[in-house]
Each structure stands twice: as structure tokens, then as C-alpha cells.
Amino acid sequence: MPDNPITWGVLPDDCLARVAVCSPHFDDAALGAAHLLGANPGSTVITVCAGPPARYPDPPTEWDALGGFRAGDDVVALRREEDRAAMAVLDATPRWLDFVDHQYLAPSERTTPAVISAALESAIDESGATAVFLPMGLANPDHVVTHEAGLLVAARRPDLTWFCYEDGGYKHIPGMLAWRVAKLFRGALWPTPMIVPVAVDDARKRAAIECYTSQLAPLDRDHALGARIGGAVPEQFWILAPPPDGWERMRDM
């Protein structure tokens, strides 16, 4: 074992004693961190955009319509039931925040990272987490705001170990993942891929994802779900931690 194991991607033994995964939408944790959850039964998945809008659009949004919803349907209520079933497959506990999916809001109506961070920190504390996994925050406004809110909490809570997982679908958009890694590298928390123990069970991951029945058609159309659901896309986790002493000079190279 090297003198400084974390420099070589090895985590401390107790780092993952209790895991919380922050999910922008109901399905994102299953898409990006199912094998992690499978290795850590009893984890908490905190879904940020899990609240209903003041009123649903009529007719439904394109995304909801493709998922089979019609005018008058309570989309969030059904999606919560899908999430409950998926989390049961992964032996995780769902925790839903009441922020609203961006598809139902004008840009000026969307909640700021600062507001979300307060509710997110409270949910993380309630979970008793020792390690928190945020989305990389790619492309989708809800993914971006969840990531940014999580970074605000991370700045206040150095007692926890912070990670990012790669957003299913969006990480394959050219430049998106590289952009986020570069953005983090210029900040105080460097992203470094780590050796995170997981339980690779492609059938279980597929079963969890398929619980989100209303999302399968839009995910297949826009995110090539059929190509990625069978285990062809590995999960990767990045620790967010200050650089070792002296290494911060690399930012200026």
C-alpha cells in the first residue's frame, strides 16, 4: 500500500459508512449510481426536483406526453411511486425535496442554488451520511443547480467526504464532462477519479431503471437508454477534495 493511499485512488476504510446520493430527478441516481447503491444497502437518495408545480401545463410538456401522461394527470405523484419501487430494488431510502422540475417553470421562476442548498444540507444531516455523491451537473438545468447547491453545502461541511457521479446520458455529450472537470479544477475542490467499491449487477440496475416506466420512452429517444441500460456504460466516481499541499500551483500551468 502506498504511503498516501488517497493519492492513488484508495479510500479510507470508513469513508462510505453511510452514503447519500443527491439526484436531480427521480431516475438519475439509478442511472448513474445504481452499482454504488447496491454495494451500500440502506443508503439515502435525495431527489431535489421531486415537488409538484403549482399547476401542470395543459397540454402536457413534450417530455411528459412522450411518457404517456395526459392533461389532468398528477405526474409527480406517479413518478414518486415509480421512485419508491426503484429504490426498493436497490435497497435505498428515497427522500424527496419539494423543488420543481425546470420543465414546468420559466427561467426567472427557477430556484437558486443557495435556496436549494439549505434544504439539501438538512436532508443530508437527517440521513446521517458520511459520504455524499453529487451529480457532475451536466447540460440539464436541474442537474446544474443540484451540483451547484451541493458545492455550497460541501464548502460548509468539510466533515463529510464529497464525490461526484457522472450524469447518465449527459456525460456523453461532447465536451460536457471535460468542461465540468476543468471548472472544478479551477476551484478549491479538485475532481479525482477514485477506486470506489461497487456491486456490479447489471440485471438489478436494469430492474431499477425499468421501474421508471413513464421515463423509458423519452430516455430512449433522447438519451440512448437502450444502448446504455445493459451494462455497457460503467459508473465512475470522483472525489472532491482540496489538492495536496503545493499541488495547487498546477492550476496556473
C-alpha positions as CSV (number, residue, x, y, z in Angstrom):
1,M,0.0,0.0,0.0
2,P,1.4,3.4,-0.9
3,D,2.3,5.9,1.9
4,N,-0.6,8.2,0.8
5,P,-3.3,5.8,-0.4
6,I,-5.8,8.5,-1.3
7,T,-3.3,10.0,-3.8
8,W,-3.6,6.7,-5.7
9,G,-7.3,6.5,-5.6
10,V,-7.7,4.3,-2.5
11,L,-10.4,5.4,0.0
12,P,-10.2,5.2,3.8
13,D,-12.0,2.1,5.2
14,D,-14.7,4.0,7.0
15,C,-15.3,6.6,4.3
16,L,-18.5,5.0,3.0
17,A,-20.0,4.1,6.3
18,R,-23.3,5.8,5.3
19,V,-23.9,7.0,1.7
20,A,-26.3,9.7,0.4
21,V,-26.7,10.2,-3.3
22,C,-28.2,13.5,-4.5
23,S,-30.4,13.0,-7.6
24,P,-31.7,15.9,-9.6
25,H,-34.7,13.9,-10.9
26,F,-36.2,10.6,-9.7
27,D,-34.3,8.4,-12.1
28,D,-30.8,10.0,-12.0
29,A,-29.4,8.0,-9.1
30,A,-30.4,4.7,-10.6
31,L,-28.9,5.8,-14.0
32,G,-25.6,7.0,-12.6
33,A,-25.0,5.2,-9.2
34,A,-27.0,2.0,-9.0
35,H,-23.9,-0.2,-8.5
36,L,-22.8,2.1,-5.7
37,L,-26.2,1.9,-4.0
38,G,-26.1,-1.9,-4.5
39,A,-22.9,-2.1,-2.6
40,N,-24.2,0.2,0.2
41,P,-27.6,-1.1,1.3
42,G,-29.6,1.4,3.4
43,S,-28.3,4.4,1.5
44,T,-30.4,7.5,1.1
45,V,-31.2,9.0,-2.3
46,I,-32.2,12.7,-2.0
47,T,-34.2,13.8,-5.1
48,V,-34.1,17.5,-5.4
49,C,-36.7,18.2,-8.1
50,A,-39.4,16.0,-6.6
51,G,-42.2,18.6,-5.9
52,P,-45.3,19.2,-8.0
53,P,-45.8,22.5,-9.8
54,A,-48.5,24.9,-8.8
55,R,-50.3,23.7,-11.9
56,Y,-49.4,21.3,-14.7
57,P,-49.3,22.6,-18.2
58,D,-52.2,21.8,-20.5
59,P,-51.4,20.2,-22.8
60,P,-48.5,18.4,-21.1
61,T,-44.9,19.1,-21.9
62,E,-43.4,17.2,-24.7
63,W,-41.4,15.1,-22.2
64,D,-44.4,14.2,-20.1
65,A,-46.5,13.5,-23.2
66,L,-43.9,11.1,-24.6
67,G,-44.0,9.3,-21.2
68,G,-47.8,8.7,-21.6
69,F,-49.1,11.5,-19.4
70,R,-52.3,13.4,-20.3
71,A,-53.9,16.6,-19.2
72,G,-55.1,16.3,-15.6
73,D,-52.6,13.6,-14.6
74,D,-50.6,14.1,-11.3
75,V,-47.2,13.4,-12.9
76,V,-45.2,13.9,-9.7
77,A,-47.4,11.6,-7.7
78,L,-47.0,8.8,-10.2
79,R,-43.3,9.4,-10.5
80,R,-42.8,9.2,-6.7
81,E,-44.4,5.8,-6.8
82,E,-42.0,4.7,-9.6
83,D,-39.1,6.0,-7.5
84,R,-40.3,4.2,-4.4
85,A,-40.3,0.9,-6.4
86,A,-36.9,1.6,-7.9
87,M,-35.3,2.4,-4.5
88,A,-36.8,-0.8,-3.1
89,V,-34.9,-2.7,-5.8
90,L,-31.7,-1.0,-4.8
91,D,-32.4,-1.3,-1.0
92,A,-32.2,2.5,-0.7
93,T,-34.4,5.0,1.1
94,P,-36.0,7.8,-1.0
95,R,-36.0,11.4,0.3
96,W,-37.9,13.9,-1.8
97,L,-37.4,17.7,-1.7
98,D,-40.2,19.9,-3.0
99,F,-38.3,21.8,-5.7
100,V,-40.0,21.8,-9.1
101,D,-38.6,20.4,-12.4
102,H,-37.4,23.1,-14.7
103,Q,-39.7,22.0,-17.5
104,Y,-42.7,23.5,-15.6
105,L,-41.0,26.8,-14.8
106,A,-39.9,29.9,-16.7
107,P,-36.2,30.6,-16.2
108,S,-37.0,33.5,-13.8
109,E,-39.1,31.2,-11.6
110,R,-36.4,28.6,-11.0
111,T,-34.9,28.2,-7.5
112,T,-31.4,29.3,-6.9
113,P,-28.6,27.0,-5.7
114,A,-28.4,29.0,-2.3
115,V,-32.1,28.2,-1.5
116,I,-31.7,24.5,-2.5
117,S,-28.5,24.2,-0.5
118,A,-30.3,24.8,2.8
119,A,-32.9,22.1,2.2
120,L,-30.2,19.8,0.8
121,E,-28.0,20.2,3.8
122,S,-30.9,19.4,6.2
123,A,-31.7,16.3,4.2
124,I,-28.1,15.2,4.3
125,D,-27.9,15.7,8.0
126,E,-31.1,13.7,8.5
127,S,-29.6,10.8,6.5
128,G,-26.6,10.6,8.8
129,A,-24.3,10.4,5.7
130,T,-20.6,10.2,6.0
131,A,-20.2,10.4,2.2
132,V,-22.3,12.4,-0.3
133,F,-22.4,11.8,-4.0
134,L,-23.5,14.8,-6.2
135,P,-24.2,14.7,-10.0
136,M,-21.4,16.3,-12.1
137,G,-24.1,18.7,-13.2
138,L,-24.1,18.5,-16.9
139,A,-26.3,20.1,-19.6
140,N,-29.7,19.9,-17.9
141,P,-30.6,23.0,-15.7
142,D,-31.8,20.8,-12.8
143,H,-28.5,18.8,-12.9
144,V,-26.5,22.0,-12.9
145,V,-28.4,23.6,-10.0
146,T,-28.2,20.4,-7.9
147,H,-24.5,20.3,-8.4
148,E,-24.0,23.9,-7.6
149,A,-26.2,23.6,-4.5
150,G,-24.2,20.6,-3.4
151,L,-20.9,22.5,-3.7
152,L,-22.3,25.2,-1.4
153,V,-23.0,22.6,1.2
154,A,-19.6,21.0,0.6
155,A,-17.9,24.3,1.4
156,R,-19.8,24.4,4.7
157,R,-19.3,20.7,5.6
158,P,-15.7,19.6,5.3
159,D,-16.5,16.9,7.9
160,L,-18.2,14.9,5.1
161,T,-16.5,13.2,2.2
162,W,-17.8,14.6,-1.2
163,F,-17.9,12.9,-4.5
164,C,-19.4,13.4,-8.0
165,Y,-21.0,10.7,-10.1
166,E,-21.3,11.1,-13.9
167,D,-24.7,12.1,-15.1
168,G,-26.3,9.3,-17.2
169,G,-26.8,10.3,-20.8
170,Y,-25.4,13.8,-20.5
171,K,-21.8,12.7,-19.9
172,H,-21.6,11.6,-23.5
173,I,-22.4,15.0,-24.9
174,P,-19.1,16.2,-26.4
175,G,-17.2,18.4,-24.0
176,M,-19.7,18.3,-21.2
177,L,-17.8,16.1,-18.7
178,A,-14.4,17.8,-19.6
179,W,-16.0,21.2,-19.1
180,R,-17.1,20.3,-15.6
181,V,-13.8,18.7,-14.6
182,A,-12.0,21.8,-15.8
183,K,-14.3,24.1,-14.0
184,L,-13.9,22.1,-10.7
185,F,-10.1,22.0,-11.2
186,R,-10.0,25.8,-11.2
187,G,-11.8,25.9,-7.9
188,A,-11.0,24.7,-4.4
189,L,-12.2,21.1,-4.8
190,W,-10.4,19.1,-7.3
191,P,-12.2,16.2,-9.0
192,T,-10.2,12.9,-9.0
193,P,-11.5,9.5,-10.1
194,M,-11.4,7.1,-7.2
195,I,-11.5,3.4,-6.5
196,V,-15.0,3.2,-5.1
197,P,-16.2,-0.3,-4.2
198,V,-19.4,-1.2,-6.1
199,A,-21.6,-4.2,-6.6
200,V,-21.8,-4.6,-10.3
201,D,-25.2,-6.2,-11.0
202,D,-26.5,-5.2,-14.4
203,A,-29.7,-7.0,-14.0
204,R,-30.5,-5.2,-10.8
205,K,-29.6,-1.9,-12.3
206,R,-31.9,-2.6,-15.3
207,A,-34.7,-3.7,-13.0
208,A,-34.4,-0.4,-11.0
209,I,-34.4,1.8,-14.1
210,E,-37.3,-0.1,-15.6
211,C,-39.4,0.9,-12.5
212,Y,-39.5,4.4,-14.0
213,T,-42.0,3.2,-16.6
214,S,-43.1,6.7,-17.6
215,Q,-39.5,7.7,-18.4
216,L,-38.4,4.8,-20.6
217,A,-39.7,6.2,-23.9
218,P,-38.3,9.7,-23.5
219,L,-35.0,8.4,-22.2
220,D,-34.7,6.0,-25.1
221,R,-35.4,8.8,-27.6
222,D,-33.2,11.5,-26.1
223,H,-30.5,9.6,-24.1
224,A,-30.0,6.3,-26.0
225,L,-31.2,4.4,-22.9
226,G,-31.4,1.1,-24.8
227,A,-27.7,1.2,-25.6
228,R,-26.6,2.1,-22.0
229,I,-29.0,0.1,-19.8
230,G,-27.3,-3.3,-20.3
231,G,-24.1,-2.5,-18.5
232,A,-22.1,-1.1,-21.4
233,V,-21.5,2.2,-19.6
234,P,-19.5,1.8,-16.3
235,E,-20.1,4.0,-13.3
236,Q,-17.3,6.3,-12.3
237,F,-17.0,8.4,-9.1
238,W,-14.8,11.4,-8.5
239,I,-13.8,12.6,-5.1
240,L,-14.0,16.4,-4.4
241,A,-11.1,17.4,-2.2
242,P,-8.5,20.2,-1.9
243,P,-5.3,19.5,-3.8
244,P,-2.3,18.2,-1.7
245,D,-0.1,20.9,-0.4
246,G,1.8,22.6,-3.2
247,W,-0.1,20.9,-6.0
248,E,-2.5,23.9,-6.3
249,R,0.2,25.5,-8.5
250,M,-0.8,23.2,-11.3
251,R,-3.8,25.4,-11.8
252,D,-1.5,28.0,-13.3
253,M,0.4,25.7,-15.6
